[in-house]
């Protein structure tokens, strides 16, 4: 948990034997949350305050919370499903062999500020698994709990709206809305003075020590230097922006493209939306349901341009950007590589890139084609040392043919992926969705019953017409939200009909592969199309000669000049006993396996 260090000092100040609460109390979990990463990173009081409150109530309840039992998130208050530490806590208390049977939380809105159904679902789930929930701030009734939850959610929505309206007004009045001064600038007030007034009356002034390398970058681009070379030239000559330790080509490119440096600060340019996660998770349902926050540009007619002092002339800015636009991404590789964009380094996480090199030996030319880790290639020495990757390059021919061997065998046996799909259908994610839908449906039934009771009370003059209208409007709004949430979750749930549909899709993929020329020595374009369709990424450990395929097909393999060996260790890999696999030298070799076909497949429903 990366943010734990932020409040470790507060924890240590209160803990006895590395635990909060009563020294001899029963072991309990603790859960804390702040609404944004900024609150954790900027040294604000949210988490230390919560630590104090957890310590107080745990002491009274004779509970003890060891450091390793503290779960903390710095995510948004709305989406409980994808908060990492809350998800870990839920896994812990669903474990029948867990060592703690209580959880201590400061306040209900730390669990979730969404009163529509998230709070109720989480509390109901904890009760279902026999977990006692202890709040520092308690409620006298379920009504108070519901009201306070709704107030917290409403207050958060209103605060966000006020903040956005304040920023719009600030930008339209000609002031800068940035919270941190951009590289090359400093905050001043309308009189050009630095100080506290600049936080409210915010304007930009040029900071010369940072403006100098910006002008240098534009000058070198106009002179024709590539960005990778410029990054090397900057290293040691100018310190990089404070958030970075080294100059890198991507940083140089961002500086060149930034309209700020020609004198235009753009406010109200970005907005946050939820999009499907790019990273392929461990099963198909998560691949369709997991959403992450992404910042995207608003339509240009919504932008607000605030004039600021220009660091470079408009002419130089346009000339540099034109040169960059004409050169970036235009060059096509002279030699195509089958796995370009798919191979990830197991050590540093950078992509492997294809390299073609011609060598002369004894008056003969030899063409060498390899994959090498981008964490080591074409970088300044300081960056290479920081990344610390020691992975060697690997033969393109050997890796390409090894990967194609594994994929080729699966496409000949569609029942492998069908088996995985059925396991996913019965897996944990689908079960979790069913549980959430069941809870929402109970809430919907209760809301409808409450509506009927309210109407009978109105007929008996318990409410006047205005009161009844107000109560019924609030109830209908809640009912609509519950039904909308149930509908969204139902769309993500794999139904028996969808299971059959996906099976047919898999059969179709395999049949189309055969029609496209599914042979071991299929043409490059056929192999490329099939691989990019069913493979998300390939994690390569070139030093150990192993690779792991992730995607529709999943498996772990050892590859060498004699072929590939399935090393799934009971949790992955293809494993077809006795199959003859063509090796890179064109000979046949038996694929050794450590288990049955089903045992060797990583179920898409398991992590």
N, C-alpha and C positions, 0 to 999 in steps of 0.2 A: 504494500500500500504506500505509494510514493508520498502522500500528504501526511502520513503519520509523524514524520519528523517535525512537522510544524508545531504540533502540540505536545511533543514528547517531554519538553521541559515542564509544561504545566502538569502533565501526568506524573512525572518524577517528583515534583514538589509535593504532591498529595499522596502518592502511593507508599505503601509499606510492603516490603518484600515483592516489589514490582507488581503491585495490584492495588486497585482502588477499592474503596468501601471498607467493610468490616474485615479485620485481619483474619478472623477465624470463621468467616461466613461461607455460605454455599457458593460454589463457582457459578458465575453468570456471564452472559454475553453483554457487551455494551455497544450501542449504535449511535453514531453522530453524523451529522450532515450539515454542510453549508451550501448555499444556493449556487455558488459559482466558484470556479478555480481561483478567481481573483481574491476571494475572501480568504482562501487558504494560503495563497502565495504572498499576499500583501501584508501579512502580519496582523490581520484584524482579530477582534476579540471573540468571534463566534465559536470556534472550536475550544479554546481554553475555558470559556464560560460554560460550555456544555460539559467539559470534563469535570469542572467543579460541581455542577449540579448532579451529574451521575455519581460522583463520590458521596455527596450528601445523602441522596436517597438510597444508595446501595448500603451505606452505613446503617441507616435507620431500619432497613429491611433485612439486615444481617446477610448481605450478599457481598461477594468478592469478585472483582473483575480484573483478571490478569491482563497484562499488556497484549499477549497473543490472542486474547478474546475480544479485543476492541476492533470494531468494523467502522470505517469512516468513508464517506463519499463527499465529493465536491461538485456534484452534478446538479442539473436542474431539478426543481421540486415536482415536476409533472410526471415524468416517465419513470415509474419504479422498476419496470421490467429490465431495463438495461443499465441500472446503476450497479457498477461492478461489485462493490462490497456488500450492498444489500442482497445482491444475487448470491454471493458467497455465504452470507448469513442464512439465507433461505435454504441453501444446500445443507448447511450445518444442522439447522434444527429439524430438517426432514430426515436426518440420519438417525435411525433407531438406537445407535450406539454412541450418541453424543454424550459429552461429559457435563454439559450445562443444561438446565431446564428452566431458565429465566433469562429475559433480556431487559436491560435497563436503557431507557430513552428519555431525553429531557422533556420532550413535548410531542404531541400528536403530529404537528406539522413537520417535525424532523423526519418522521416516517414517510409522510407524503402530504403535500398541501392540497392535493386534489381530493376534495370531499365527495365528488360525484360517486365514486365506487372504490377507488384505490385503497383508501384508508380501511374501509370495511372489509375488503378482500384480504388485506394483509393481516388484520387483527383476527379475522375468522380463520385464516390459514394457520396462524400461530396457535390459536385455541385448539384447532383440529389436531395439531401435532403435539399437544400437551405442553406448550411453551407459555410460561407465565410472563405477562408484559407488565413492567413496572415503569410508570411515568413519574418524573420529578414534578410536573404540573399535572394534577389529576382533575377528573371531571366528576360532577355530582350525579350526572345522568347521561343516558345515551343521547337525549335531546341536546344537552349542553355540548356533548362531544361533536354531534353533527353540526350544530350552529358554529362552534369555534373553528371547526375544520373549514366550513364554508366561508367564514370571515377571513381566515388565513389565505385561502385561495383567492378570494375576491380582492384582498389587500395587495397580493402579489401582482394580480392582473392590473390593478389601478396604478401601482407603482411603476410598472413597465410602461404603461400608457403615458403617465406624467413625464417620465424620463424621455420618451421619444418626442413628445410635444415640446419639452424644454429644449432639446437639441435642435429641433426644426426652427424654433424661434431664434435660437442663438445663431444658427447658420444664416438665416434670412436677414439678420441684422448685421452681417458682415464679419462675424467672429468665427474662430476655429473651434470645432467641436471635439478635437482629438483629446484623449485622456493623457497620452504620453506624447511628447514632442517628437516629430519625425526626425530621422537622421538628417543632419544638415541645418536644423532649426532649433530655436529655443522659444519658450513662451514669454511674451511681454504683454503689458496692458496697452490701451489705446494711446498712451503717452510714450510708449516705447521703453517702459521701465519693467525690469524683472521684479518679482516679489509676489506676495499673497494676492494682490489685486488681479494678477494675470490668470488666476484660476477661474475667476468669474468673467472678467473682461479679457478674453483670451485672443491673442493675436500672435502671429509668427514673426520672428526676426532671424536673420541669417546667423548661424554659428560658424564662424570662419574656419575653425580647426577641422570641422567636419565637411564644410563646403568645398575645401581644397581637393580632397580625394574625389568628390563627385565631379568637379570640373575636369580633373585628370582623366576620369573614366570616359567622359564624353569626348575629350580630346583624342584619346587613344583609339576609340571606336571610329572616329572620323578619319584618323590616320590609317585605318585598315587593320588594326590588330584584332584577332579573335578574342572572345571573352575568356576562354581558358588561359590564354597567354596574359591577358590583362590581370587576371586574378593572381597569377604568379608574380607579375611586376608590382602589384600592390603590396604583396606580402613583405613585411619588414620595412616598407617605405611609409605606410600609413596604418594606424590601428583600424580594424574593422568596426562596424557598428557594435554597440555595447552588448547586444544580445548574442553576438557571435564571437567565436575565438579565432576564426580564420576567414580569409577571403575565398569565396567560391564562385564559379561561373554563374550559377543561378542567382546569386546575390547581385552580381554585376548586371545581369539582364534585368532584374527587377528595378534597379536604380535607373537604368536607361529608359525603361518604359513608363516610369512614374511621372504623370503630368504635373505633380507638385513642383518639380524642379524647373518647369517653365513658368511657374507663378500661379498655378491653379490648384487650390485645395478643394477637393470634391467631398461635400457632405451628403448624407442620405443616399449614398451610393450602393451600400451593401445591405442585404437582409438575410435572415437565417431561415432555412427551410429544412424539413426532414426528408432524407433520401435513403434508399436502401444501401446498406453497408457494402463497400467494395470487397472487403475481405470475405472470402468464402468460408462460412462457418462449418461446423462438423455435421450438419444434417440439412436436408432440403428445406424443412419448414422454417428454420431460422434464416435461411437464405432469402425467403420471401417476406419474413416478418420484421427482421431487425432493421431499425432505422437509426440513422445518425444525423447529427446537426451538420449542416453545410452552409457556408456563407456564399451567396451568389449575388450578382449585380442586379440592381433594380433597373427598370426601363430608364433610358437616358433622360426622358422628359421629367423624371422625378428627381434627378440629381440637382444639387444646389452647389454652384461654383462660387467659392470665396476667393477673391484675389489676395495673393501673398507675394512677398518679395521673391523674384526669380533668381535662382542660382546660376542657370545657364540661359543663353539667349534663345528665343523662339526658333531662330534659324538653326542653331546648333542642335537643339532638341529634336527638331523634325528631321534633320539630316542624319543624326545618329539612329533614330528609330527606323528611318527608311533603309539604312544599311543593314540593321539587324533583321528587319523583316525580309530583306532580299536574301539573307544568308542562312537564317535559322530554319532548320527542318526541310530545306530544299534538296540537300544532298541525299541521293539514294545509294544504298550500299552496293558496291561493285559485285559482292558475292552474297547471295541470300543464305540466311541461317534458319534452319527448321524451327528452333526453339527460342527465337528472339522474343524478348519481353516476358518469357515464362519462367526462366531459371533464376532462382534467388539463392544467394550465398548463405549457407548454414551458419557461418561465423558472424558476419556483420550485417546481413540483411539487404545488402546492395544487390542489384541485378548483375547477372553475368552477361557480358556483351561478346559478340562474335568478333574475331580478329583473323584477318587473312594476311599472311606474310610470305614473301618470296625470298628464298635463300639460295645462294650459289655455292656449290661444293664441287670442287674439281671440274670446273667449267660446265657444270650442269645446274639447271634451275630446279628447285624443289618448292612446291607450294604447301605451306603449313596453315591449316585452319584450326583454330582453337576457340574455346570459350574461356574468358578470364573475368575475374571479379572486378566490377567497376569501383569497388572500394579501394583498389590498389592501382588502377590504371589511370594514367594521365592526371595525376593530382600532385599538388605541392607536397614537399616532404613532410611538413608539419601536419597536414591533413592525413597523409598515409599513416603517420605515427599515431595520430589520435584514433583513427579507425582501428588500427591494430590487427588488421586481417592478415592471416598467413596462408590463405588458401591458394593452392597452385592452379595453374590453368589446366584444362583438360581437352582432350582431342574432340573436335566437333564430330567426326565420324563415329567414334566410339559411343559418345553420349547420345547422339541422334538415333543410332540404331538400337541402343539399349532401351531408350524410352519407347520407340516405335514397337519394339518387341513386346513390351508389357501391354501396350494399348491394343496391339493387333490380336493378342490372345484373348483379351476381354471381349472385343467386338465379335470374335468367333463364338463366344459363349454368352449371349444376352441374359441367360438365367442368373448369372452372377449379379448383375445390377438389379434384376427383378427381386432377388432375395434381399438385397440391401434395402430396396424400397419398402418391402413389407416390414422389415425390421424398423425402419424409420417411422412407418405408420403406427407401430405399436410402441414407439419410443417416448422418452421423457418429455420432449417438447410438445408433442401432440397431446399427451396426457395433461400437461400444464394448461394448455389452451382449453381443453375440455373442462378442467376444474374452474377456470376463470369464467367460462361461459355459463356453467351451472350456477355459480354464485350470482352472476348478473341476472340470470333468469329468475332466481329466487327473489332478488331485489325488485325486479319488475313486477312479479306477482304480488309482493307485499305492497308496492306502491299502488297497484290497481285496487287492492283490498282497502287500503287507506283512503283512496278516492271515494269508494263506495260508502265507507263509514262516515267520511266527511259530509257527503251529500245527505245521509240520514240525519246527521247532527244539525245540518242547516235546516232541514224540514222540521226539526224539533225546536227551532229557534235558538240553537246554541251559538250560531253566528248570525250577524246581520249580512245583508247582501254584499256590502263592500268587503267585509272580513272574509267571507266565503270566496269571493272572487280573487282576493289577494292570495289566500292559502292555496286555492286550487291552481292558480297560475304558477306558483312556485313548485307545486307538486308535479304539474304537467311538464314543466321545464326539466325537472330532475328525471322524470320518466323518459322524456325524449333523449336525454343524455345517456341514460342507462341502455336504452334500446339501440342507440347509435353505436355505443361501445360494443354491445353484444353482436351487432351486425358486423363491425370491423373484425372482431376476433373470429367470428364464424367464417368470414372470408379467408382467414389464414389457416383455419383448421382443415386438415386433409380428410375429406369424406371418403367413404367406400367407393363412390362413383369416381372421385378424383384419383384414387389409387389405381383403379382400372384404366383410367385415361392415361396416367403417367406410364403404366406398364406398356400400353400400346405405343406411346411415344418412344419408349426405349427400344421396343422391337423395330419401330420405323427407322430409328437412328442406325441400328445395326444392319437392317435391310438396305438402307440407302448407302451405307458404307460399302456393302458388298457390290451394289450396283455401280458405285463410283470407282470400282477397281480395287477392292480390298484384297490385295495380295501383299506378301511381305515386302516385295520390291516395288510397291506402288509408286507412281510418279510423285515428285516433290509436292506439287500443288495439292494432290489428293491427301497426302500425309498431313500437310500443313492445315488444311481445312478440318480434318477429323480431329487433330490434336487440339486446335484452338476451340473446337466445339465442346469437348468433354474434359479438358484440363484447365484448372484455374491457375495453378503454379506448380513448379518443380523445385523443391529445396535440395540443393546440391552441396554435398561435402566432398569436394574433389580430392582432398588429402586422403580420405578414407575410401574413396571410390564408391560412395553410396548416394542414392537419391531417393527422395520421397515425393510421390505424385499426390496432389490434392485436387479435388474437383469431383465430377461424377465418378470417375475412376480414382481409387485411393490405394496406395500401396507403398512399401519400402523395399528397396532393392540394392544389392551389391552388384556392381558391374565391373567386368574386366575383359581382357582380350578373348577369353574363352566363352563369354556369354553373360547372362545375368542370373543372379541367385536371389530368390525371394527371402527376405529377412524380416518379415512382418511381425515376428515374435508373438504370434497368436492374436495380434490386433490389427494386422494390416497386410497388404500384399495380395497378389493373385494366386498362386499355389495350385497348379494343375499337374497332378502327379504324372510323370512319364512323358510330358509334352516335349517334343523336339523343337528347340528354338534355334533359329539361324543366328550365328554369332557374327561379329564384325568382320571376321576373316572368311566368311562364306561357308564354314563347316557347320555341321550339326552338333549340338551339345544338349544333353538332358538337363532340363530345368529342375534343380533340386528344390524340394519343398519340405516344410516342417509341419504341414497339417493339411486337412481336407480343404476343398474349394471354399466351403462355407466358413470354415474357421479362419481362412486366410484373408477374407474380405473385411475391410473396415466397414461396419454397418454405418450407413448414412444417418442413422438415428442415434449413434453413440459418439460422444466426444472423445 
